[in-house]
């Protein structure tokens, strides 16, 4: 993805949030469609002073990237982890937006083959699902084993060592990260 498309998607995300929160968006870019072919999903994350303030995503992009970014930009404003302190229009200037464009997840028989900072993970078993973006392991300084265990326990609500069991499916993906912060 070229720099203009990256900038457009970040501006679109911010403008969508401003509009949703009752403000007037300031977008200089004209509306354009971007093909979603080749992408396995996307997440929109919000950070304030490098601390997570919201993150929502999808592993299915029906249509084009611009529409998916708009949809996830609205969803991230309602991240249930932050229901007691929702994002307001006044908060937006202090928040950095990050968009993670995901590759298609690939199941692995060797979960420990994941590379911290390169791979995100999806853990699935019996209707329980958890996901961490590639940035998470690096952010916390976790090992591959710790990332897998934390995903099982925190996200999928499974025992921490469930990733070792054959009935648990672990998939890996990569992400192209677009960010407002340097």
KOLTOR-696873 format. One record per residue: residue in three letters; x, y, z of N, C-alpha, C in turn; residue number from 1. Coordinates in Angstrom, 1 decimal. Example, Ala and Ser with C-alpha at 12.3 -4.5 7.8 and 13.67 -1.06 7.14 Angstrom:
% KOLTOR-696873
+--------+--------+--------+--------+--------+--------+--------+--------+--------+--------+-----+
| residu |    n_X |    n_Y |    n_Z |   ca_X |   ca_Y |   ca_Z |    c_X |    c_Y |    c_Z | num |
+--------+--------+--------+--------+--------+--------+--------+--------+--------+--------+-----+
|    ALA |   13.2 |   -5.7 |    7.8 |   12.3 |   -4.5 |    7.8 |   13.2 |   -3.3 |    7.8 |   1 |
|    SER |   12.8 |   -2.2 |    7.1 |   13.7 |   -1.1 |    7.1 |   12.9 |    0.0 |    7.9 |   2 |
+--------+--------+--------+--------+--------+--------+--------+--------+--------+--------+-----+
% end
This chain:
% KOLTOR-696873
+--------+--------+--------+--------+--------+--------+--------+--------+--------+--------+-----+
| residu |    n_X |    n_Y |    n_Z |   ca_X |   ca_Y |   ca_Z |    c_X |    c_Y |    c_Z | num |
+--------+--------+--------+--------+--------+--------+--------+--------+--------+--------+-----+
|    UNK |    0.9 |   -1.2 |    0.0 |    0.0 |    0.0 |    0.0 |    0.9 |    1.2 |    0.0 |   1 |
|    UNK |    0.6 |    2.2 |   -0.8 |    1.4 |    3.4 |   -1.0 |    1.1 |    4.4 |    0.2 |   2 |
|    UNK |    2.0 |    5.4 |    0.3 |    1.8 |    6.4 |    1.4 |    0.5 |    7.2 |    1.3 |   3 |
|    UNK |    0.1 |    7.5 |    0.1 |   -1.2 |    8.2 |   -0.1 |   -2.4 |    7.4 |    0.4 |   4 |
|    UNK |   -2.4 |    6.1 |    0.1 |   -3.5 |    5.2 |    0.6 |   -3.4 |    5.1 |    2.1 |   5 |
|    UNK |   -2.2 |    4.9 |    2.6 |   -2.1 |    4.8 |    4.1 |   -2.6 |    6.1 |    4.8 |   6 |
|    UNK |   -2.2 |    7.2 |    4.3 |   -2.6 |    8.5 |    4.9 |   -4.2 |    8.6 |    4.8 |   7 |
|    UNK |   -4.7 |    8.3 |    3.6 |   -6.1 |    8.3 |    3.4 |   -6.9 |    7.5 |    4.4 |   8 |
|    UNK |   -6.5 |    6.3 |    4.6 |   -7.2 |    5.4 |    5.6 |   -7.1 |    6.0 |    7.0 |   9 |
|    UNK |   -6.0 |    6.5 |    7.4 |   -5.8 |    7.1 |    8.7 |   -6.7 |    8.3 |    8.9 |  10 |
|    UNK |   -6.7 |    9.2 |    7.8 |   -7.6 |   10.4 |    7.9 |   -9.1 |   10.0 |    7.9 |  11 |
|    UNK |   -9.4 |    8.9 |    7.1 |  -10.8 |    8.4 |    7.1 |  -11.2 |    7.9 |    8.5 |  12 |
|    UNK |  -10.3 |    7.2 |    9.1 |  -10.7 |    6.7 |   10.5 |  -10.9 |    7.8 |   11.4 |  13 |
|    UNK |  -10.1 |    8.8 |   11.4 |  -10.3 |    9.9 |   12.4 |  -11.5 |   10.7 |   12.0 |  14 |
|    UNK |  -11.8 |   11.0 |   10.7 |  -12.9 |   11.7 |   10.3 |  -14.2 |   11.0 |   10.7 |  15 |
|    UNK |  -14.2 |    9.6 |   10.5 |  -15.4 |    8.8 |   10.9 |  -15.7 |    8.9 |   12.4 |  16 |
|    UNK |  -14.6 |    8.9 |   13.2 |  -14.8 |    9.0 |   14.7 |  -15.3 |   10.4 |   15.0 |  17 |
|    UNK |  -14.7 |   11.4 |   14.5 |  -15.2 |   12.8 |   14.7 |  -16.7 |   12.9 |   14.4 |  18 |
|    UNK |  -17.0 |   12.5 |   13.2 |  -18.4 |   12.6 |   12.8 |  -19.4 |   11.8 |   13.7 |  19 |
|    UNK |  -19.0 |   10.6 |   14.1 |  -19.8 |    9.7 |   14.9 |  -20.0 |   10.3 |   16.3 |  20 |
|    UNK |  -19.0 |   11.1 |   16.8 |  -19.1 |   11.7 |   18.1 |  -19.7 |   13.1 |   18.1 |  21 |
|    UNK |  -20.2 |   13.4 |   16.9 |  -21.0 |   14.7 |   16.8 |  -20.2 |   15.9 |   16.3 |  22 |
|    UNK |  -19.0 |   15.7 |   15.9 |  -18.2 |   16.8 |   15.4 |  -18.2 |   16.9 |   13.9 |  23 |
|    UNK |  -17.5 |   17.9 |   13.4 |  -17.4 |   18.1 |   12.0 |  -16.0 |   17.6 |   11.5 |  24 |
|    UNK |  -16.1 |   16.5 |   10.7 |  -14.8 |   16.0 |   10.2 |  -14.1 |   17.0 |    9.3 |  25 |
|    UNK |  -12.8 |   16.9 |    9.3 |  -11.9 |   17.8 |    8.5 |  -11.1 |   16.8 |    7.6 |  26 |
|    UNK |  -11.7 |   16.5 |    6.5 |  -11.0 |   15.5 |    5.6 |  -10.7 |   16.2 |    4.2 |  27 |
|    UNK |   -9.4 |   16.2 |    3.9 |   -9.1 |   16.8 |    2.6 |   -9.1 |   15.8 |    1.5 |  28 |
|    UNK |   -9.1 |   14.5 |    1.8 |   -9.0 |   13.5 |    0.8 |  -10.5 |   13.2 |    0.3 |  29 |
|    UNK |  -10.5 |   13.0 |   -1.0 |  -11.8 |   12.6 |   -1.6 |  -12.1 |   11.1 |   -1.3 |  30 |
|    UNK |  -13.3 |   10.7 |   -1.2 |  -13.7 |    9.3 |   -1.0 |  -13.2 |    8.4 |   -2.1 |  31 |
|    UNK |  -12.6 |    7.3 |   -1.7 |  -12.1 |    6.4 |   -2.8 |  -12.2 |    5.0 |   -2.2 |  32 |
|    UNK |  -12.4 |    4.0 |   -3.1 |  -12.4 |    2.6 |   -2.8 |  -11.0 |    2.0 |   -2.9 |  33 |
|    UNK |  -10.7 |    1.1 |   -2.0 |   -9.5 |    0.4 |   -2.0 |   -9.8 |   -1.1 |   -1.9 |  34 |
|    UNK |   -9.3 |   -1.9 |   -2.8 |   -9.6 |   -3.3 |   -2.8 |   -9.1 |   -4.0 |   -1.5 |  35 |
|    UNK |  -10.0 |   -4.9 |   -1.0 |   -9.6 |   -5.7 |    0.2 |   -9.0 |   -7.0 |   -0.2 |  36 |
|    UNK |   -8.8 |   -7.3 |   -1.4 |   -8.2 |   -8.5 |   -1.9 |   -6.8 |   -8.7 |   -1.2 |  37 |
|    UNK |   -6.6 |   -9.9 |   -0.7 |   -5.3 |  -10.2 |   -0.1 |   -5.3 |  -10.0 |    1.4 |  38 |
|    UNK |   -6.2 |   -9.2 |    1.9 |   -6.2 |   -9.0 |    3.3 |   -7.2 |   -9.9 |    4.0 |  39 |
|    UNK |   -6.7 |  -10.4 |    5.2 |   -7.6 |  -11.3 |    6.0 |   -8.3 |  -10.7 |    7.1 |  40 |
|    UNK |   -8.3 |   -9.4 |    7.2 |   -9.0 |   -8.6 |    8.2 |   -8.3 |   -7.3 |    8.5 |  41 |
|    UNK |   -8.9 |   -6.6 |    9.5 |   -8.2 |   -5.4 |    9.9 |   -8.7 |   -5.0 |   11.3 |  42 |
|    UNK |   -7.9 |   -4.3 |   12.0 |   -8.2 |   -3.8 |   13.4 |   -7.9 |   -2.3 |   13.4 |  43 |
|    UNK |   -8.7 |   -1.6 |   14.2 |   -8.4 |   -0.2 |   14.4 |   -8.2 |   -0.1 |   15.9 |  44 |
|    UNK |   -7.0 |    0.5 |   16.3 |   -6.6 |    0.6 |   17.7 |   -6.5 |    2.1 |   18.0 |  45 |
|    UNK |   -6.8 |    2.5 |   19.3 |   -6.6 |    3.8 |   19.8 |   -5.6 |    3.8 |   21.0 |  46 |
|    UNK |   -4.7 |    4.7 |   21.0 |   -3.7 |    4.8 |   22.1 |   -3.6 |    6.2 |   22.6 |  47 |
|    UNK |   -3.5 |    6.3 |   23.9 |   -3.2 |    7.6 |   24.5 |   -1.9 |    7.4 |   25.3 |  48 |
|    UNK |   -0.9 |    8.2 |   24.9 |    0.4 |    8.0 |   25.6 |    0.9 |    6.6 |   25.6 |  49 |
|    UNK |    0.7 |    5.9 |   24.5 |    1.2 |    4.5 |   24.2 |    0.4 |    3.5 |   25.0 |  50 |
|    UNK |   -0.7 |    3.9 |   25.7 |   -1.6 |    3.0 |   26.4 |   -2.8 |    2.8 |   25.6 |  51 |
|    UNK |   -3.2 |    1.5 |   25.5 |   -4.4 |    1.1 |   24.8 |   -5.7 |    1.8 |   25.3 |  52 |
|    UNK |   -6.4 |    2.4 |   24.4 |   -7.7 |    3.1 |   24.7 |   -8.9 |    2.5 |   24.0 |  53 |
|    UNK |   -8.6 |    1.5 |   23.1 |   -9.6 |    0.8 |   22.4 |   -9.0 |    0.0 |   21.2 |  54 |
|    UNK |   -9.6 |   -1.1 |   20.9 |   -9.2 |   -1.9 |   19.8 |  -10.3 |   -2.8 |   19.4 |  55 |
|    UNK |  -10.7 |   -2.7 |   18.1 |  -11.8 |   -3.6 |   17.6 |  -11.4 |   -3.9 |   16.1 |  56 |
|    UNK |  -11.8 |   -5.1 |   15.7 |  -11.4 |   -5.6 |   14.4 |  -12.3 |   -6.7 |   13.9 |  57 |
|    UNK |  -12.0 |   -7.1 |   12.7 |  -12.7 |   -8.1 |   12.0 |  -11.7 |   -9.0 |   11.2 |  58 |
|    UNK |  -12.1 |  -10.3 |   11.0 |  -11.3 |  -11.2 |   10.2 |  -12.0 |  -11.4 |    8.9 |  59 |
|    UNK |  -12.9 |  -10.5 |    8.6 |  -13.7 |  -10.6 |    7.3 |  -13.9 |   -9.2 |    6.8 |  60 |
|    UNK |  -13.5 |   -8.9 |    5.6 |  -13.7 |   -7.6 |    5.0 |  -14.6 |   -7.7 |    3.8 |  61 |
|    UNK |  -15.9 |   -7.5 |    4.1 |  -16.9 |   -7.6 |    2.9 |  -16.9 |   -6.2 |    2.2 |  62 |
|    UNK |  -16.4 |   -6.2 |    1.0 |  -16.3 |   -5.0 |    0.2 |  -14.9 |   -4.4 |    0.2 |  63 |
|    UNK |  -14.8 |   -3.1 |    0.4 |  -13.5 |   -2.5 |    0.3 |  -12.9 |   -2.1 |    1.6 |  64 |
|    UNK |  -11.6 |   -1.8 |    1.7 |  -10.9 |   -1.4 |    2.9 |  -11.5 |   -0.1 |    3.5 |  65 |
|    UNK |  -11.9 |    0.9 |    2.7 |  -12.4 |    2.1 |    3.2 |  -13.6 |    1.9 |    4.0 |  66 |
|    UNK |  -14.5 |    1.1 |    3.5 |  -15.8 |    0.8 |    4.3 |  -15.5 |    0.1 |    5.6 |  67 |
|    UNK |  -14.6 |   -0.9 |    5.5 |  -14.2 |   -1.7 |    6.7 |  -13.5 |   -0.8 |    7.7 |  68 |
|    UNK |  -12.7 |    0.2 |    7.3 |  -12.1 |    1.1 |    8.2 |  -13.1 |    2.0 |    8.9 |  69 |
|    UNK |  -14.1 |    2.4 |    8.1 |  -15.2 |    3.2 |    8.7 |  -16.0 |    2.4 |    9.7 |  70 |
|    UNK |  -16.3 |    1.2 |    9.4 |  -17.0 |    0.3 |   10.3 |  -16.3 |    0.1 |   11.6 |  71 |
|    UNK |  -15.0 |   -0.3 |   11.5 |  -14.2 |   -0.5 |   12.7 |  -13.9 |    0.7 |   13.5 |  72 |
|    UNK |  -13.8 |    1.9 |   12.8 |  -13.6 |    3.2 |   13.5 |  -14.8 |    3.5 |   14.4 |  73 |
|    UNK |  -16.0 |    3.1 |   14.0 |  -17.2 |    3.3 |   14.8 |  -17.1 |    2.3 |   16.0 |  74 |
|    UNK |  -16.8 |    1.0 |   15.6 |  -16.8 |    0.0 |   16.6 |  -15.8 |    0.2 |   17.8 |  75 |
|    UNK |  -14.6 |    0.8 |   17.4 |  -13.6 |    1.0 |   18.4 |  -14.0 |    2.0 |   19.5 |  76 |
|    UNK |  -14.9 |    2.9 |   19.1 |  -15.5 |    3.9 |   20.1 |  -16.3 |    3.2 |   21.1 |  77 |
|    UNK |  -16.7 |    2.0 |   20.9 |  -17.6 |    1.2 |   21.8 |  -16.9 |    0.0 |   22.3 |  78 |
|    UNK |  -15.6 |    0.0 |   22.4 |  -14.9 |   -1.2 |   22.9 |  -15.4 |   -1.5 |   24.3 |  79 |
|    UNK |  -15.9 |   -2.7 |   24.6 |  -16.6 |   -2.9 |   25.8 |  -15.6 |   -2.9 |   27.0 |  80 |
|    UNK |  -14.3 |   -3.0 |   26.8 |  -13.4 |   -2.9 |   27.9 |  -13.3 |   -1.5 |   28.5 |  81 |
|    UNK |  -13.8 |   -0.5 |   27.7 |  -13.7 |    0.9 |   28.1 |  -15.1 |    1.5 |   28.3 |  82 |
|    UNK |  -16.1 |    0.7 |   28.6 |  -17.5 |    1.2 |   28.7 |  -17.7 |    2.2 |   29.8 |  83 |
|    UNK |  -16.9 |    2.2 |   30.8 |  -17.0 |    3.2 |   31.9 |  -16.4 |    4.5 |   31.6 |  84 |
|    UNK |  -15.5 |    4.5 |   30.6 |  -14.9 |    5.8 |   30.2 |  -14.8 |    5.8 |   28.6 |  85 |
|    UNK |  -16.0 |    6.0 |   28.0 |  -16.0 |    6.0 |   26.6 |  -15.3 |    7.2 |   26.0 |  86 |
|    UNK |  -14.8 |    7.0 |   24.8 |  -14.1 |    8.0 |   24.0 |  -15.1 |    9.1 |   23.7 |  87 |
|    UNK |  -14.6 |   10.4 |   23.9 |  -15.5 |   11.5 |   23.6 |  -14.8 |   12.3 |   22.5 |  88 |
|    UNK |  -15.5 |   13.3 |   22.0 |  -15.0 |   14.2 |   20.9 |  -13.8 |   14.9 |   21.5 |  89 |
|    UNK |  -13.9 |   15.3 |   22.7 |  -12.8 |   16.0 |   23.4 |  -11.5 |   15.2 |   23.5 |  90 |
|    UNK |  -11.7 |   13.9 |   23.7 |  -10.5 |   12.9 |   23.8 |   -9.8 |   12.8 |   22.5 |  91 |
|    UNK |  -10.5 |   12.8 |   21.4 |   -9.9 |   12.4 |   20.1 |   -8.5 |   13.1 |   19.7 |  92 |
|    UNK |   -8.4 |   14.4 |   19.9 |   -7.1 |   15.0 |   19.6 |   -5.9 |   14.4 |   20.3 |  93 |
|    UNK |   -6.1 |   13.8 |   21.5 |   -5.1 |   13.2 |   22.3 |   -4.8 |   11.7 |   21.9 |  94 |
|    UNK |   -5.6 |   11.2 |   21.0 |   -5.5 |    9.7 |   20.7 |   -4.8 |    9.5 |   19.4 |  95 |
|    UNK |   -3.9 |    8.5 |   19.4 |   -3.2 |    8.1 |   18.2 |   -4.0 |    6.9 |   17.6 |  96 |
|    UNK |   -4.2 |    7.0 |   16.3 |   -5.0 |    5.9 |   15.6 |   -4.0 |    5.0 |   14.9 |  97 |
|    UNK |   -4.2 |    3.7 |   15.0 |   -3.4 |    2.7 |   14.4 |   -4.3 |    1.7 |   13.7 |  98 |
|    UNK |   -4.0 |    1.4 |   12.4 |   -4.8 |    0.5 |   11.6 |   -3.9 |   -0.7 |   11.3 |  99 |
|    UNK |   -4.3 |   -1.9 |   11.6 |   -3.5 |   -3.1 |   11.3 |   -4.3 |   -3.9 |   10.2 | 100 |
|    UNK |   -3.6 |   -3.9 |    9.0 |   -4.2 |   -4.7 |    7.9 |   -3.6 |   -6.1 |    8.0 | 101 |
|    UNK |   -4.4 |   -7.1 |    8.2 |   -4.0 |   -8.4 |    8.4 |   -3.8 |   -9.3 |    7.2 | 102 |
|    UNK |   -2.9 |  -10.2 |    7.2 |   -2.8 |  -11.3 |    6.2 |   -3.8 |  -12.3 |    6.6 | 103 |
|    UNK |   -4.1 |  -13.2 |    5.7 |   -5.0 |  -14.3 |    6.0 |   -4.4 |  -15.2 |    7.0 | 104 |
|    UNK |   -5.1 |  -15.6 |    8.1 |   -4.6 |  -16.4 |    9.1 |   -4.3 |  -17.8 |    8.6 | 105 |
|    UNK |   -3.1 |  -18.4 |    9.0 |   -2.7 |  -19.8 |    8.6 |   -2.6 |  -20.6 |    9.8 | 106 |
|    UNK |   -3.4 |  -21.7 |    9.9 |   -3.2 |  -22.7 |   11.0 |   -1.8 |  -23.2 |   11.1 | 107 |
|    UNK |   -1.3 |  -23.4 |   12.3 |    0.0 |  -24.0 |   12.5 |    0.0 |  -25.2 |   13.4 | 108 |
|    UNK |    0.9 |  -26.1 |   13.1 |    1.0 |  -27.3 |   14.0 |    2.1 |  -27.0 |   15.0 | 109 |
|    UNK |    2.8 |  -25.9 |   14.8 |    4.0 |  -25.6 |   15.7 |    3.8 |  -24.1 |   16.2 | 110 |
|    UNK |    2.9 |  -24.0 |   17.2 |    2.6 |  -22.6 |   17.7 |    3.9 |  -21.8 |   18.2 | 111 |
|    UNK |    4.9 |  -22.5 |   18.7 |    6.1 |  -21.9 |   19.1 |    7.0 |  -21.4 |   18.0 | 112 |
|    UNK |    6.5 |  -21.6 |   16.7 |    7.3 |  -21.1 |   15.6 |    6.9 |  -19.6 |   15.3 | 113 |
|    UNK |    6.0 |  -19.1 |   16.1 |    5.6 |  -17.7 |   15.9 |    6.8 |  -16.8 |   16.3 | 114 |
|    UNK |    6.9 |  -15.7 |   15.5 |    8.0 |  -14.8 |   15.8 |    7.4 |  -13.5 |   16.4 | 115 |
|    UNK |    7.9 |  -13.2 |   17.6 |    7.3 |  -12.0 |   18.4 |    7.6 |  -10.8 |   17.5 | 116 |
|    UNK |    6.6 |   -9.9 |   17.4 |    6.7 |   -8.7 |   16.6 |    6.4 |   -8.9 |   15.1 | 117 |
|    UNK |    6.4 |  -10.1 |   14.7 |    6.0 |  -10.4 |   13.3 |    4.7 |  -11.1 |   13.1 | 118 |
|    UNK |    4.4 |  -12.0 |   14.0 |    3.1 |  -12.8 |   13.9 |    2.1 |  -12.4 |   15.0 | 119 |
|    UNK |    0.9 |  -12.3 |   14.6 |   -0.2 |  -12.3 |   15.5 |   -0.8 |  -13.7 |   15.6 | 120 |
|    UNK |   -1.6 |  -13.9 |   16.6 |   -2.2 |  -15.3 |   16.8 |   -3.7 |  -15.2 |   17.0 | 121 |
|    UNK |   -4.3 |  -16.3 |   16.6 |   -5.7 |  -16.6 |   16.9 |   -5.7 |  -18.0 |   17.5 | 122 |
|    UNK |   -6.3 |  -18.1 |   18.7 |   -6.5 |  -19.3 |   19.4 |   -8.0 |  -19.7 |   19.4 | 123 |
|    UNK |   -8.3 |  -20.9 |   19.0 |   -9.8 |  -21.3 |   18.9 |   -9.9 |  -22.7 |   19.5 | 124 |
|    UNK |  -11.0 |  -22.8 |   20.3 |  -11.4 |  -24.2 |   20.8 |  -12.8 |  -24.1 |   21.4 | 125 |
|    UNK |  -13.6 |  -25.0 |   20.9 |  -14.9 |  -25.2 |   21.5 |  -15.7 |  -23.9 |   21.6 | 126 |
|    UNK |  -15.8 |  -23.1 |   20.6 |  -16.5 |  -21.8 |   20.6 |  -15.8 |  -20.7 |   21.3 | 127 |
|    UNK |  -14.6 |  -20.9 |   21.8 |  -13.8 |  -19.9 |   22.5 |  -12.8 |  -19.4 |   21.5 | 128 |
|    UNK |  -12.6 |  -18.1 |   21.3 |  -11.7 |  -17.5 |   20.4 |  -10.9 |  -16.4 |   21.1 | 129 |
|    UNK |   -9.7 |  -16.3 |   20.8 |   -8.9 |  -15.2 |   21.3 |   -7.9 |  -14.7 |   20.2 | 130 |
|    UNK |   -7.5 |  -13.5 |   20.3 |   -6.6 |  -13.0 |   19.3 |   -5.6 |  -11.9 |   19.9 | 131 |
|    UNK |   -4.4 |  -11.9 |   19.4 |   -3.5 |  -10.8 |   19.7 |   -2.8 |  -10.4 |   18.4 | 132 |
|    UNK |   -2.7 |   -9.1 |   18.2 |   -2.0 |   -8.5 |   17.1 |   -0.5 |   -8.7 |   17.2 | 133 |
|    UNK |    0.2 |   -8.7 |   16.1 |    1.7 |   -8.9 |   16.2 |    2.4 |   -7.9 |   17.2 | 134 |
|    UNK |    1.8 |   -6.7 |   17.4 |    2.5 |   -5.7 |   18.2 |    2.4 |   -6.0 |   19.7 | 135 |
|    UNK |    1.5 |   -6.9 |   20.1 |    1.3 |   -7.1 |   21.5 |    2.5 |   -7.8 |   22.2 | 136 |
|    UNK |    3.0 |   -8.8 |   21.6 |    4.2 |   -9.5 |   22.2 |    5.4 |   -8.6 |   22.4 | 137 |
|    UNK |    5.7 |   -7.8 |   21.4 |    6.8 |   -6.8 |   21.5 |    6.5 |   -5.8 |   22.6 | 138 |
|    UNK |    5.3 |   -5.3 |   22.6 |    4.9 |   -4.2 |   23.5 |    5.1 |   -4.7 |   25.0 | 139 |
|    UNK |    4.8 |   -5.9 |   25.3 |    5.0 |   -6.4 |   26.7 |    6.3 |   -7.1 |   26.9 | 140 |
|    UNK |    7.1 |   -7.4 |   25.9 |    8.3 |   -8.1 |   26.0 |    8.1 |   -9.6 |   26.3 | 141 |
|    UNK |    7.0 |  -10.1 |   25.8 |    6.7 |  -11.5 |   26.0 |    7.5 |  -12.5 |   25.1 | 142 |
|    UNK |    7.7 |  -13.7 |   25.6 |    8.2 |  -14.8 |   24.7 |    7.0 |  -15.4 |   24.0 | 143 |
|    UNK |    7.3 |  -16.2 |   23.0 |    6.2 |  -16.9 |   22.2 |    5.3 |  -17.7 |   23.2 | 144 |
|    UNK |    5.9 |  -18.4 |   24.1 |    5.1 |  -19.2 |   25.0 |    4.2 |  -18.3 |   25.9 | 145 |
|    UNK |    4.7 |  -17.2 |   26.3 |    3.9 |  -16.3 |   27.2 |    2.8 |  -15.7 |   26.4 | 146 |
|    UNK |    3.0 |  -15.3 |   25.1 |    2.0 |  -14.7 |   24.2 |    0.9 |  -15.7 |   24.0 | 147 |
|    UNK |    1.2 |  -17.0 |   23.8 |    0.2 |  -18.0 |   23.6 |   -0.6 |  -18.2 |   24.8 | 148 |
|    UNK |    0.1 |  -18.3 |   26.0 |   -0.6 |  -18.5 |   27.2 |   -1.5 |  -17.4 |   27.6 | 149 |
|    UNK |   -1.0 |  -16.1 |   27.4 |   -1.9 |  -15.0 |   27.7 |   -3.1 |  -14.9 |   26.8 | 150 |
|    UNK |   -2.9 |  -15.2 |   25.5 |   -4.0 |  -15.2 |   24.6 |   -5.1 |  -16.2 |   25.0 | 151 |
|    UNK |   -4.6 |  -17.4 |   25.4 |   -5.6 |  -18.5 |   25.8 |   -6.4 |  -18.0 |   27.1 | 152 |
|    UNK |   -5.6 |  -17.5 |   28.1 |   -6.3 |  -17.1 |   29.3 |   -7.1 |  -15.8 |   29.2 | 153 |
|    UNK |   -6.4 |  -14.8 |   28.7 |   -7.1 |  -13.4 |   28.7 |   -8.2 |  -13.3 |   27.6 | 154 |
|    UNK |   -7.9 |  -13.8 |   26.4 |   -8.8 |  -13.5 |   25.3 |   -9.8 |  -14.7 |   25.0 | 155 |
|    UNK |   -9.3 |  -15.9 |   25.0 |  -10.1 |  -17.0 |   24.7 |  -10.8 |  -17.6 |   25.9 | 156 |
|    UNK |  -10.4 |  -17.2 |   27.1 |  -11.0 |  -17.7 |   28.4 |  -10.9 |  -19.2 |   28.5 | 157 |
|    UNK |   -9.7 |  -19.7 |   28.1 |   -9.3 |  -21.1 |   28.2 |   -8.2 |  -21.2 |   29.2 | 158 |
|    UNK |   -7.8 |  -22.5 |   29.6 |   -6.6 |  -22.6 |   30.5 |   -5.4 |  -22.1 |   29.7 | 159 |
|    UNK |   -4.5 |  -21.5 |   30.5 |   -3.3 |  -20.9 |   29.8 |   -2.5 |  -21.8 |   28.9 | 160 |
|    UNK |   -2.5 |  -23.1 |   29.3 |   -1.7 |  -24.0 |   28.4 |   -2.6 |  -24.7 |   27.4 | 161 |
|    UNK |   -3.8 |  -24.2 |   27.1 |   -4.7 |  -24.9 |   26.1 |   -4.0 |  -24.9 |   24.7 | 162 |
|    UNK |   -3.1 |  -24.0 |   24.4 |   -2.5 |  -23.9 |   23.1 |   -1.7 |  -25.2 |   22.8 | 163 |
|    UNK |   -1.3 |  -25.9 |   23.9 |   -0.5 |  -27.1 |   23.7 |   -1.3 |  -28.3 |   23.4 | 164 |
|    UNK |   -2.6 |  -28.2 |   23.5 |   -3.5 |  -29.4 |   23.4 |   -3.9 |  -29.5 |   21.9 | 165 |
|    UNK |   -4.0 |  -30.7 |   21.4 |   -4.3 |  -30.9 |   19.9 |   -5.7 |  -30.4 |   19.5 | 166 |
|    UNK |   -6.7 |  -30.3 |   20.4 |   -8.0 |  -29.9 |   20.0 |   -8.1 |  -28.3 |   19.9 | 167 |
|    UNK |   -7.0 |  -27.6 |   20.3 |   -6.9 |  -26.2 |   20.2 |   -6.3 |  -25.8 |   18.9 | 168 |
|    UNK |   -6.9 |  -25.0 |   18.1 |   -6.4 |  -24.5 |   16.8 |   -5.7 |  -23.2 |   17.0 | 169 |
|    UNK |   -4.4 |  -23.1 |   16.6 |   -3.7 |  -21.9 |   16.6 |   -3.3 |  -21.5 |   15.2 | 170 |
|    UNK |   -3.7 |  -20.2 |   14.9 |   -3.3 |  -19.7 |   13.5 |   -2.5 |  -18.5 |   13.7 | 171 |
|    UNK |   -1.6 |  -18.3 |   12.7 |   -0.7 |  -17.1 |   12.7 |   -1.0 |  -16.2 |   11.6 | 172 |
|    UNK |   -0.8 |  -14.9 |   11.7 |   -1.0 |  -13.9 |   10.7 |    0.1 |  -12.8 |   10.9 | 173 |
|    UNK |    0.2 |  -12.0 |    9.9 |    1.1 |  -10.8 |    9.9 |    0.2 |   -9.6 |    9.8 | 174 |
|    UNK |    0.8 |   -8.4 |    9.9 |    0.0 |   -7.2 |    9.8 |    0.9 |   -6.1 |    9.2 | 175 |
|    UNK |    0.2 |   -5.3 |    8.3 |    0.8 |   -4.1 |    7.8 |    0.2 |   -3.0 |    8.7 | 176 |
|    UNK |    1.0 |   -2.3 |    9.5 |    0.5 |   -1.4 |   10.5 |    0.6 |    0.1 |   10.0 | 177 |
|    UNK |   -0.5 |    0.7 |   10.0 |   -0.6 |    2.2 |    9.6 |   -0.8 |    2.9 |   10.9 | 178 |
|    UNK |    0.1 |    3.9 |   11.1 |    0.0 |    4.6 |   12.4 |    0.2 |    6.1 |   12.3 | 179 |
|    UNK |   -0.5 |    6.8 |   13.1 |   -0.3 |    8.3 |   13.1 |    0.9 |    8.7 |   13.9 | 180 |
|    UNK |    1.3 |    7.8 |   14.8 |    2.5 |    8.2 |   15.6 |    3.7 |    7.7 |   15.0 | 181 |
|    UNK |    4.8 |    8.4 |   15.1 |    6.1 |    8.0 |   14.5 |    6.7 |    6.7 |   15.0 | 182 |
+--------+--------+--------+--------+--------+--------+--------+--------+--------+--------+-----+
% end
